[in-house]
Each structure stands twice: as structure tokens, then as C-alpha cells.
Amino acid sequence: MKYMLLIYSNAESWASLSPEQRDGLAEAHEALSRELTEQGLLVSAAGLADPITTRTVQVRDDTTTTTDGPYAEAKEHLAGFYLVECDDIDQAIGYAARMPDAEYVAVEVRPVMDMSGLEM
């Protein structure tokens, strides 16, 4: 089963990190990505651009509107993700707990729905 490991961050937690902590965070992600790749579990992973570049799109009564920034008014923002193929949610949770971001804000684990049977 595929799971999204959604990495959350916020400006305050990032600003509070020392350069050494930031380097450690990057090194931990590199090591985890390498391990997941070697085990054949990593489907995809990426960091996301700063939330200031986000656009939220809504369609109401056939009218499309676009607003700057994420939809939710929250301090936390989605900073990146890993898409992994795991045996079960407990295995996915184990990898999420190893992400350094879990120590600073949060990592959300969400099963990915299999939509391959849908006719398009």
C-alpha cells in the first residue's frame, strides 16, 4: 500500500534552528531517502516551494477565483512529502517518526487511495 508522509513546518520552528541543525536535517533526509530507495520503498519525494508562492483555486457558480497563499489560515504549512510503498501503516509511521521534521512540527501519514480501477 502507498502512503504519503506529509512534512509540515512553520517559519518560527525553521528560524529557531541553528545552521548546524539545518545541516543535520538535510543530512537526515538524505540518509532516509537513500535507505528507502535501497529498500525499493520510495516512490517519490520532494520539498515544496515557500507558501508565499502558493495559489488557491476555487470554482463557484462556474467562476474561477484564485487567491494567494494556502487555503488554511494556519502557522504550519506543507513543506514536502515522501510517497512510500509500505506493508502497512505501522511501517509508514515508523519511517515518519524517523524524519527529523517530526521533532520540530509534524509529519502526517495518509494512505493513498488506489484509483486505478476507475474509468476515466
N, C-alpha and C positions, 0 to 999 in steps of 0.2 A: 504494500500500500504506500502511496505517496503522501508525504506530509510537508507542509510549508512551515518553516521555522522563521517566524517574523520577528525581526530585531527592532526594538524600539529604543529611542534615545530622546534626549532633550538638551537644550542649549546649556542649561545650568550644570548638568552632570558632565557634559563634554568639556565645558570651560573649567571645571574643577579638577580635571586630570592634568597631571604633570606631563611634560614631554616624554619622560620615561614610561609612564603609564600608557600613554597613547601608542608608543612604540610596542609595548607589551601586548596591547590589544590587537594591533595589526599582526604581530608575530603569532599570537594565539589563533587568530583566524586563518592565517596561512597554514599553520600546523594542522588545524582541524580540517580545512579544505583538502589538504594533501591526504590525510587519513581517510576521509570519506571517499575521495577519488580512488585511492588504492584499494579500498574495500568494495568499490563498484556501487556505492550508495548515493553518491552525489549526482543529481540530475542537472541542477543549475544553481548558481549563486550570484548575487550582485549586491552592490551597495546602491543606494538611491541618492539622487541629487538633493541639494538643500530644499527644504519645504517651501522656501520663498519662490521657487521655480514651478511649484505645483499649480495646476489649474483644475478646478472642479467644474464638471459639466452637468447640467440638469436640463431635462426637456419637460415642459409643462404646456399642455394645450398646443402641441406642435411648435412651440417656440423654444429654441435652444438658448440657454444663458450660460455664460462662463464667468466664474469668479476666481480671483487669485487665492492661492493657498489651499491647504487641505480643508475638507468639509467640516470636520470636527474641530471645535474650539477647545483644544487641549494643549498642555505643555509638551506632552510626548508626541513624537511623530515616527512614522515608519521609516527606518533608516536603511534597511536592507533585508535580504532574505536568503535562505537556503531552501532548495527543493530537494528532498531526500526520499529515497526508496527504502523503507524500513519494514521489518517483520510485523511490528505492532506499535501502538502509540507509546508504550513504555520505552522502547528503544529510541524513538524520536525524542521523547522527554529527556532521556539520558544525554543525547547529543546537545539538545538545547541548554541543559544545565552546564555543559562544558564550555559554552560560549561566554566569553568574558563580559559581554553586554548584560547577561543575566545578573551580574553583580552590581551593575550601575542603574539600570532601569528595568527592562523586562525582555524576555523572548517568549513569544506566543507560539504554541504548537497547534496547527489546524490540519485535520485530514483533508485531502484533496479529493473532490468527488470525481468519480470516473464517468465521463460524459461520452465515452467512445460509442456507446450503443444508441445515442440519439441520432435521429435522422435530421439532416440539415438541408 
